[in-house]
Amino acid sequence: MFDILFQGGKVVTAEGVFEADVAVTGEKIACIGKIDASAASKVVDVTGKLVLPGAIDAHTHLAMPFGGTVSADDYKAGTRAAVCGGVTTVFDYVMQKKYGDKVDGIMESVEKRMAMCAPVAASDYAFHVAITNLDDGRLLSEFPVAAEAGITSFKCFMVYRRENMMIDDGNILTVLEEAKKAGILVNVHAENCDVIDAKVAQFKREGKLSPWYHYLSRPEFVEEEADRRAIYWAEYTGAPLYIVHLANAGGVEVVREAKARGVKIYAETCPQYLEFTSDVYKREDGRNFVCSPPMKGEASREALWKAISDGFIDTVATDHCPFMQAEKDWGKEDFTKIPNGCAGIENLYPYMLDAAGKGKITYERAVELCATNPARIFGCTRKGAIAVGKDADIVVYDPEKDFTISVANMHSDYDHTIWEGKHLHGYPVQTWLRGKLVYDNGEYVGSYGEGKFVKRAKHL
């Protein structure tokens, strides 16, 4: 006897769409096919609906100190919003800290974040660790320790020198070499910090301080050049590399070239770069769109969509890092005072599935980008697909449900969203986390703390 039977819907995988029932026993998918209702204790009628694997948002910053404040969504709010948008696994970035002469170790940094997340998590969760300081020699010895603990991805920032998040090129090369030995995938935020700092200083001298100059201080080539530099290091070391939030047309070409040469490169983009262009920085509320990298020109937006269609972009994630309106308003007269980041965790899957419904991509591709590929790339062996033996992370999606995004119908703690007024045709109506209903027709119905840490496989 199965515990739950999803009956009458169409299953979507990265490989195809087909009519089938899905049976769940405990926390796992137990059977897929034509299944009699009498074989289950509970039957969920999903006639006319799509049955999808839960999405994985592989890029978030929850409760993150930045720009003199902390991002508006903590682990409770962020993971709640995630499941209400069909995201059942959230990756958060653990920022390695330095206090005077003391540097937090990798596992020490993870344990501090785990203590914050575990008691309140509404979704399953995993961590990337941002390596911000290698001064303490013991850190390199922690790479294999982290890998054995299931922390199999690190991040290097090529920007944010003043915020003490950036590490230099030599140290990034060292991280790549040592991470490869340990089975760890390195993520990189690729922008040229020196150029950005020089442009910011120039605009400040000239009194050009509107949000438009946030974009102009990070011209498109600063990303492309840094993408190319990071790929050279990956090619030299033979280490795999994951480029986060790719936002520029030049970077797309660099990734294409590298993949053609056989370099093990993965590229991620975000919904904000697929939807908006740099014109948003000319708006009255332009400060609300300030994130890094910024939205680019129309040519870049089109190049990103083409790369998604052609298969050169591997994942879509959000870089979810919202701030309150009053904090964004700090930069009304000076873009350098605007905390960088926007909301998106609840909008990821609905946005990409809406694009599928409109024929921009297929439903299979939306699932591949948002669930199957992140699971494969980051070693989430129990996640990312509707398949026997996988976790029963299931999203029931109504392709005919109309929905308009507003801060009033989101489930975060922020007080504004760049997605305000965006109309979607099709929307998730239920989210099941390991066989338990956690979101039902607009309401969070789960229990805080039921999310589990996802121990991941090594990247080999």
BELPE-V605116 format. One record per residue. N is the residue number from 1. RES is the residue in three letters. PHI is phi in whole degrees, 0 to 359 (999 if undefined). PSI is psi in whole degrees, -180 to 180 (none if undefined). Layout:
# BELPE-V605116
n=N res=RES phi=PHI psi=PSI
n=N res=RES phi=PHI psi=PSI
This chain:
# BELPE-V605116
n=1 res=MET phi=999 psi=125
n=2 res=PHE phi=279 psi=156
n=3 res=ASP phi=283 psi=-45
n=4 res=ILE phi=223 psi=142
n=5 res=LEU phi=232 psi=120
n=6 res=PHE phi=269 psi=111
n=7 res=GLN phi=240 psi=136
n=8 res=GLY phi=95 psi=3
n=9 res=GLY phi=259 psi=-177
n=10 res=LYS phi=250 psi=126
n=11 res=VAL phi=275 psi=136
n=12 res=VAL phi=245 psi=125
n=13 res=THR phi=238 psi=177
n=14 res=ALA phi=293 psi=-18
n=15 res=GLU phi=261 psi=-21
n=16 res=GLY phi=178 psi=174
n=17 res=VAL phi=239 psi=130
n=18 res=PHE phi=208 psi=152
n=19 res=GLU phi=283 psi=126
n=20 res=ALA phi=193 psi=153
n=21 res=ASP phi=268 psi=153
n=22 res=VAL phi=234 psi=122
n=23 res=ALA phi=254 psi=142
n=24 res=VAL phi=237 psi=135
n=25 res=THR phi=235 psi=122
n=26 res=GLY phi=63 psi=-124
n=27 res=GLU phi=259 psi=4
n=28 res=LYS phi=242 psi=153
n=29 res=ILE phi=285 psi=125
n=30 res=ALA phi=254 psi=-28
n=31 res=CYS phi=199 psi=145
n=32 res=ILE phi=227 psi=128
n=33 res=GLY phi=157 psi=-156
n=34 res=LYS phi=271 psi=112
n=35 res=ILE phi=234 psi=132
n=36 res=ASP phi=288 psi=139
n=37 res=ALA phi=301 psi=-29
n=38 res=SER phi=292 psi=-11
n=39 res=ALA phi=275 psi=1
n=40 res=ALA phi=229 psi=148
n=41 res=SER phi=288 psi=-32
n=42 res=LYS phi=224 psi=134
n=43 res=VAL phi=244 psi=129
n=44 res=VAL phi=252 psi=115
n=45 res=ASP phi=281 psi=114
n=46 res=VAL phi=242 psi=30
n=47 res=THR phi=302 psi=131
n=48 res=GLY phi=80 psi=2
n=49 res=LYS phi=249 psi=162
n=50 res=LEU phi=260 psi=139
n=51 res=VAL phi=251 psi=114
n=52 res=LEU phi=241 psi=155
n=53 res=PRO phi=288 psi=147
n=54 res=GLY phi=303 psi=142
n=55 res=ALA phi=283 psi=161
n=56 res=ILE phi=239 psi=116
n=57 res=ASP phi=268 psi=104
n=58 res=ALA phi=274 psi=12
n=59 res=HIS phi=207 psi=96
n=60 res=THR phi=222 psi=160
n=61 res=HIS phi=229 psi=90
n=62 res=LEU phi=265 psi=139
n=63 res=ALA phi=48 psi=44
n=64 res=MET phi=264 psi=122
n=65 res=PRO phi=292 psi=126
n=66 res=PHE phi=196 psi=138
n=67 res=GLY phi=61 psi=30
n=68 res=GLY phi=87 psi=9
n=69 res=THR phi=212 psi=-164
n=70 res=VAL phi=228 psi=138
n=71 res=SER phi=306 psi=147
n=72 res=ALA phi=291 psi=-29
n=73 res=ASP phi=265 psi=118
n=74 res=ASP phi=276 psi=-171
n=75 res=TYR phi=294 psi=-33
n=76 res=LYS phi=293 psi=-53
n=77 res=ALA phi=292 psi=-42
n=78 res=GLY phi=294 psi=-43
n=79 res=THR phi=286 psi=-31
n=80 res=ARG phi=297 psi=-48
n=81 res=ALA phi=299 psi=-37
n=82 res=ALA phi=302 psi=-55
n=83 res=VAL phi=294 psi=-28
n=84 res=CYS phi=288 psi=-12
n=85 res=GLY phi=250 psi=10
n=86 res=GLY phi=88 psi=10
n=87 res=VAL phi=265 psi=116
n=88 res=THR phi=257 psi=-12
n=89 res=THR phi=226 psi=129
n=90 res=VAL phi=243 psi=128
n=91 res=PHE phi=263 psi=126
n=92 res=ASP phi=246 psi=152
n=93 res=TYR phi=267 psi=120
n=94 res=VAL phi=272 psi=122
n=95 res=MET phi=265 psi=115
n=96 res=GLN phi=295 psi=132
n=97 res=LYS phi=251 psi=152
n=98 res=LYS phi=235 psi=129
n=99 res=TYR phi=240 psi=99
n=100 res=GLY phi=62 psi=-118
n=101 res=ASP phi=270 psi=-5
n=102 res=LYS phi=264 psi=135
n=103 res=VAL phi=242 psi=128
n=104 res=ASP phi=295 psi=136
n=105 res=GLY phi=288 psi=170
n=106 res=ILE phi=296 psi=-53
n=107 res=MET phi=290 psi=-32
n=108 res=GLU phi=298 psi=-42
n=109 res=SER phi=297 psi=-43
n=110 res=VAL phi=296 psi=-45
n=111 res=GLU phi=298 psi=-37
n=112 res=LYS phi=297 psi=-42
n=113 res=ARG phi=287 psi=-37
n=114 res=MET phi=300 psi=-40
n=115 res=ALA phi=295 psi=-30
n=116 res=MET phi=283 psi=-37
n=117 res=CYS phi=274 psi=-47
n=118 res=ALA phi=305 psi=-41
n=119 res=PRO phi=289 psi=-17
n=120 res=VAL phi=235 psi=-5
n=121 res=ALA phi=297 psi=128
n=122 res=ALA phi=266 psi=-16
n=123 res=SER phi=238 psi=169
n=124 res=ASP phi=288 psi=161
n=125 res=TYR phi=209 psi=155
n=126 res=ALA phi=216 psi=170
n=127 res=PHE phi=230 psi=140
n=128 res=HIS phi=260 psi=149
n=129 res=VAL phi=250 psi=124
n=130 res=ALA phi=277 psi=115
n=131 res=ILE phi=276 psi=107
n=132 res=THR phi=251 psi=-7
n=133 res=ASN phi=201 psi=125
n=134 res=LEU phi=248 psi=17
n=135 res=ASP phi=299 psi=-35
n=136 res=ASP phi=275 psi=115
n=137 res=GLY phi=300 psi=-22
n=138 res=ARG phi=293 psi=-19
n=139 res=LEU phi=297 psi=-39
n=140 res=LEU phi=297 psi=-33
n=141 res=SER phi=289 psi=-16
n=142 res=GLU phi=275 psi=-12
n=143 res=PHE phi=304 psi=-53
n=144 res=PRO phi=293 psi=-29
n=145 res=VAL phi=296 psi=-45
n=146 res=ALA phi=298 psi=-43
n=147 res=ALA phi=299 psi=-42
n=148 res=GLU phi=294 psi=-29
n=149 res=ALA phi=277 psi=0
n=150 res=GLY phi=87 psi=13
n=151 res=ILE phi=262 psi=90
n=152 res=THR phi=246 psi=27
n=153 res=SER phi=210 psi=136
n=154 res=PHE phi=240 psi=167
n=155 res=LYS phi=228 psi=144
n=156 res=CYS phi=237 psi=132
n=157 res=PHE phi=265 psi=129
n=158 res=MET phi=266 psi=8
n=159 res=VAL phi=223 psi=-178
n=160 res=TYR phi=68 psi=50
n=161 res=ARG phi=296 psi=-47
n=162 res=ARG phi=295 psi=-28
n=163 res=GLU phi=274 psi=4
n=164 res=ASN phi=61 psi=32
n=165 res=MET phi=254 psi=-20
n=166 res=MET phi=279 psi=142
n=167 res=ILE phi=240 psi=156
n=168 res=ASP phi=280 psi=171
n=169 res=ASP phi=301 psi=-41
n=170 res=GLY phi=298 psi=-41
n=171 res=ASN phi=291 psi=-35
n=172 res=ILE phi=297 psi=-41
n=173 res=LEU phi=300 psi=-42
n=174 res=THR phi=297 psi=-44
n=175 res=VAL phi=301 psi=-44
n=176 res=LEU phi=300 psi=-45
n=177 res=GLU phi=297 psi=-46
n=178 res=GLU phi=285 psi=-34
n=179 res=ALA phi=294 psi=-40
n=180 res=LYS phi=301 psi=-42
n=181 res=LYS phi=297 psi=-35
n=182 res=ALA phi=271 psi=-9
n=183 res=GLY phi=82 psi=35
n=184 res=ILE phi=246 psi=136
n=185 res=LEU phi=268 psi=130
n=186 res=VAL phi=263 psi=127
n=187 res=ASN phi=263 psi=147
n=188 res=VAL phi=224 psi=133
n=189 res=HIS phi=270 psi=107
n=190 res=ALA phi=256 psi=104
n=191 res=GLU phi=212 psi=155
n=192 res=ASN phi=272 psi=105
n=193 res=CYS phi=295 psi=-39
n=194 res=ASP phi=297 psi=-43
n=195 res=VAL phi=296 psi=-45
n=196 res=ILE phi=300 psi=-49
n=197 res=ASP phi=299 psi=-39
n=198 res=ALA phi=294 psi=-42
n=199 res=LYS phi=292 psi=-40
n=200 res=VAL phi=299 psi=-46
n=201 res=ALA phi=299 psi=-41
n=202 res=GLN phi=299 psi=-48
n=203 res=PHE phi=293 psi=-33
n=204 res=LYS phi=293 psi=-42
n=205 res=ARG phi=298 psi=-37
n=206 res=GLU phi=274 psi=-2
n=207 res=GLY phi=72 psi=23
n=208 res=LYS phi=262 psi=95
n=209 res=LEU phi=234 psi=10
n=210 res=SER phi=286 psi=164
n=211 res=PRO phi=303 psi=-24
n=212 res=TRP phi=303 psi=-32
n=213 res=TYR phi=279 psi=-13
n=214 res=HIS phi=297 psi=-45
n=215 res=TYR phi=296 psi=-47
n=216 res=LEU phi=291 psi=-23
n=217 res=SER phi=283 psi=-12
n=218 res=ARG phi=234 psi=61
n=219 res=PRO phi=304 psi=160
n=220 res=GLU phi=304 psi=-34
n=221 res=PHE phi=290 psi=-19
n=222 res=VAL phi=293 psi=-27
n=223 res=GLU phi=279 psi=-47
n=224 res=GLU phi=302 psi=-46
n=225 res=GLU phi=298 psi=-42
n=226 res=ALA phi=289 psi=-37
n=227 res=ASP phi=303 psi=-48
n=228 res=ARG phi=297 psi=-43
n=229 res=ARG phi=297 psi=-47
n=230 res=ALA phi=297 psi=-38
n=231 res=ILE phi=293 psi=-36
n=232 res=TYR phi=301 psi=-44
n=233 res=TRP phi=296 psi=-42
n=234 res=ALA phi=298 psi=-42
n=235 res=GLU phi=295 psi=-41
n=236 res=TYR phi=296 psi=-44
n=237 res=THR phi=276 psi=-19
n=238 res=GLY phi=76 psi=13
n=239 res=ALA phi=273 psi=143
n=240 res=PRO phi=291 psi=152
n=241 res=LEU phi=220 psi=138
n=242 res=TYR phi=242 psi=116
n=243 res=ILE phi=269 psi=118
n=244 res=VAL phi=277 psi=157
n=245 res=HIS phi=33 psi=56
n=246 res=LEU phi=297 psi=127
n=247 res=ALA phi=227 psi=3
n=248 res=ASN phi=230 psi=149
n=249 res=ALA phi=297 psi=-41
n=250 res=GLY phi=299 psi=-41
n=251 res=GLY phi=296 psi=-36
n=252 res=VAL phi=301 psi=-43
n=253 res=GLU phi=293 psi=-38
n=254 res=VAL phi=298 psi=-42
n=255 res=VAL phi=295 psi=-44
n=256 res=ARG phi=303 psi=-48
n=257 res=GLU phi=298 psi=-43
n=258 res=ALA phi=294 psi=-43
n=259 res=LYS phi=296 psi=-37
n=260 res=ALA phi=296 psi=-29
n=261 res=ARG phi=277 psi=-5
n=262 res=GLY phi=90 psi=12
n=263 res=VAL phi=289 psi=138
n=264 res=LYS phi=278 psi=86
n=265 res=ILE phi=241 psi=137
n=266 res=TYR phi=240 psi=142
n=267 res=ALA phi=234 psi=135
n=268 res=GLU phi=244 psi=141
n=269 res=THR phi=233 psi=180
n=270 res=CYS phi=230 psi=153
n=271 res=PRO phi=304 psi=-35
n=272 res=GLN phi=297 psi=-30
n=273 res=TYR phi=280 psi=-20
n=274 res=LEU phi=275 psi=-22
n=275 res=GLU phi=258 psi=-42
n=276 res=PHE phi=249 psi=160
n=277 res=THR phi=238 psi=178
n=278 res=SER phi=299 psi=-14
n=279 res=ASP phi=301 psi=-23
n=280 res=VAL phi=298 psi=-25
n=281 res=TYR phi=283 psi=-6
n=282 res=LYS phi=267 psi=-9
n=283 res=ARG phi=285 psi=162
n=284 res=GLU phi=301 psi=-36
n=285 res=ASP phi=260 psi=28
n=286 res=GLY phi=304 psi=-31
n=287 res=ARG phi=299 psi=-28
n=288 res=ASN phi=292 psi=-20
n=289 res=PHE phi=265 psi=2
n=290 res=VAL phi=290 psi=117
n=291 res=CYS phi=211 psi=169
n=292 res=SER phi=228 psi=126
n=293 res=PRO phi=292 psi=156
n=294 res=PRO phi=285 psi=165
n=295 res=MET phi=299 psi=144
n=296 res=LYS phi=252 psi=-167
n=297 res=GLY phi=286 psi=172
n=298 res=GLU phi=300 psi=-35
n=299 res=ALA phi=299 psi=-38
n=300 res=SER phi=290 psi=-42
n=301 res=ARG phi=301 psi=-46
n=302 res=GLU phi=295 psi=-38
n=303 res=ALA phi=295 psi=-37
n=304 res=LEU phi=294 psi=-44
n=305 res=TRP phi=297 psi=-40
n=306 res=LYS phi=295 psi=-40
n=307 res=ALA phi=295 psi=-34
n=308 res=ILE phi=295 psi=-46
n=309 res=SER phi=296 psi=-37
n=310 res=ASP phi=276 psi=-10
n=311 res=GLY phi=92 psi=10
n=312 res=PHE phi=273 psi=-18
n=313 res=ILE phi=261 psi=131
n=314 res=ASP phi=267 psi=-35
n=315 res=THR phi=218 psi=158
n=316 res=VAL phi=237 psi=127
n=317 res=ALA phi=224 psi=-176
n=318 res=THR phi=249 psi=-28
n=319 res=ASP phi=57 psi=37
n=320 res=HIS phi=302 psi=115
n=321 res=CYS phi=204 psi=68
n=322 res=PRO phi=280 psi=153
n=323 res=PHE phi=231 psi=161
n=324 res=MET phi=287 psi=156
n=325 res=GLN phi=302 psi=-42
n=326 res=ALA phi=300 psi=-33
n=327 res=GLU phi=284 psi=-40
n=328 res=LYS phi=298 psi=-33
n=329 res=ASP phi=291 psi=-14
n=330 res=TRP phi=304 psi=-27
n=331 res=GLY phi=258 psi=19
n=332 res=LYS phi=307 psi=-39
n=333 res=GLU phi=251 psi=1
n=334 res=ASP phi=202 psi=105
n=335 res=PHE phi=299 psi=-23
n=336 res=THR phi=289 psi=-12
n=337 res=LYS phi=261 psi=2
n=338 res=ILE phi=276 psi=122
n=339 res=PRO phi=299 psi=131
n=340 res=ASN phi=279 psi=122
n=341 res=GLY phi=150 psi=154
n=342 res=CYS phi=222 psi=165
n=343 res=ALA phi=278 psi=159
n=344 res=GLY phi=180 psi=-12
n=345 res=ILE phi=299 psi=-35
n=346 res=GLU phi=276 psi=-12
n=347 res=ASN phi=259 psi=-13
n=348 res=LEU phi=305 psi=-63
n=349 res=TYR phi=293 psi=-47
n=350 res=PRO phi=302 psi=-38
n=351 res=TYR phi=295 psi=-47
n=352 res=MET phi=289 psi=-33
n=353 res=LEU phi=288 psi=-33
n=354 res=ASP phi=298 psi=-41
n=355 res=ALA phi=298 psi=-37
n=356 res=ALA phi=293 psi=-42
n=357 res=GLY phi=298 psi=-30
n=358 res=LYS phi=274 psi=-4
n=359 res=GLY phi=87 psi=8
n=360 res=LYS phi=289 psi=-37
n=361 res=ILE phi=222 psi=179
n=362 res=THR phi=267 psi=163
n=363 res=TYR phi=298 psi=-36
n=364 res=GLU phi=300 psi=-42
n=365 res=ARG phi=292 psi=-37
n=366 res=ALA phi=299 psi=-43
n=367 res=VAL phi=294 psi=-40
n=368 res=GLU phi=299 psi=-47
n=369 res=LEU phi=292 psi=-38
n=370 res=CYS phi=260 psi=-14
n=371 res=ALA phi=226 psi=-61
n=372 res=THR phi=292 psi=-47
n=373 res=ASN phi=294 psi=-46
n=374 res=PRO phi=302 psi=-39
n=375 res=ALA phi=297 psi=-44
n=376 res=ARG phi=293 psi=-47
n=377 res=ILE phi=294 psi=-40
n=378 res=PHE phi=258 psi=13
n=379 res=GLY phi=74 psi=28
n=380 res=CYS phi=271 psi=81
n=381 res=THR phi=292 psi=-21
n=382 res=ARG phi=263 psi=2
n=383 res=LYS phi=241 psi=171
n=384 res=GLY phi=94 psi=1
n=385 res=ALA phi=203 psi=153
n=386 res=ILE phi=273 psi=98
n=387 res=ALA phi=206 psi=147
n=388 res=VAL phi=300 psi=132
n=389 res=GLY phi=95 psi=-17
n=390 res=LYS phi=282 psi=159
n=391 res=ASP phi=303 psi=142
n=392 res=ALA phi=278 psi=62
n=393 res=ASP phi=269 psi=101
n=394 res=ILE phi=233 psi=132
n=395 res=VAL phi=247 psi=127
n=396 res=VAL phi=263 psi=120
n=397 res=TYR phi=242 psi=128
n=398 res=ASP phi=263 psi=107
n=399 res=PRO phi=289 psi=-8
n=400 res=GLU phi=251 psi=1
n=401 res=LYS phi=280 psi=124
n=402 res=ASP phi=273 psi=140
n=403 res=PHE phi=211 psi=135
n=404 res=THR phi=244 psi=121
n=405 res=ILE phi=290 psi=134
n=406 res=SER phi=212 psi=153
n=407 res=VAL phi=301 psi=-26
n=408 res=ALA phi=289 psi=-25
n=409 res=ASN phi=249 psi=12
n=410 res=MET phi=271 psi=171
n=411 res=HIS phi=238 psi=26
n=412 res=SER phi=263 psi=-176
n=413 res=ASP phi=257 psi=-3
n=414 res=TYR phi=285 psi=166
n=415 res=ASP phi=244 psi=12
n=416 res=HIS phi=199 psi=162
n=417 res=THR phi=214 psi=142
n=418 res=ILE phi=291 psi=-13
n=419 res=TRP phi=266 psi=7
n=420 res=GLU phi=306 psi=126
n=421 res=GLY phi=86 psi=-2
n=422 res=LYS phi=290 psi=123
n=423 res=HIS phi=267 psi=134
n=424 res=LEU phi=238 psi=140
n=425 res=HIS phi=252 psi=108
n=426 res=GLY phi=108 psi=137
n=427 res=TYR phi=198 psi=148
n=428 res=PRO phi=296 psi=137
n=429 res=VAL phi=249 psi=-19
n=430 res=GLN phi=212 psi=146
n=431 res=THR phi=232 psi=131
n=432 res=TRP phi=245 psi=127
n=433 res=LEU phi=252 psi=111
n=434 res=ARG phi=47 psi=46
n=435 res=GLY phi=84 psi=6
n=436 res=LYS phi=243 psi=133
n=437 res=LEU phi=290 psi=124
n=438 res=VAL phi=239 psi=-14
n=439 res=TYR phi=217 psi=133
n=440 res=ASP phi=216 psi=106
n=441 res=ASN phi=48 psi=57
n=442 res=GLY phi=95 psi=-8
n=443 res=GLU phi=240 psi=138
n=444 res=TYR phi=283 psi=123
n=445 res=VAL phi=236 psi=13
n=446 res=GLY phi=274 psi=-169
n=447 res=SER phi=235 psi=130
n=448 res=TYR phi=294 psi=137
n=449 res=GLY phi=96 psi=-4
n=450 res=GLU phi=276 psi=-10
n=451 res=GLY phi=294 psi=145
n=452 res=LYS phi=242 psi=149
n=453 res=PHE phi=292 psi=134
n=454 res=VAL phi=262 psi=108
n=455 res=LYS phi=279 psi=124
n=456 res=ARG phi=253 psi=155
n=457 res=ALA phi=286 psi=157
n=458 res=LYS phi=291 psi=153
n=459 res=HIS phi=267 psi=104
n=460 res=LEU phi=247 psi=none
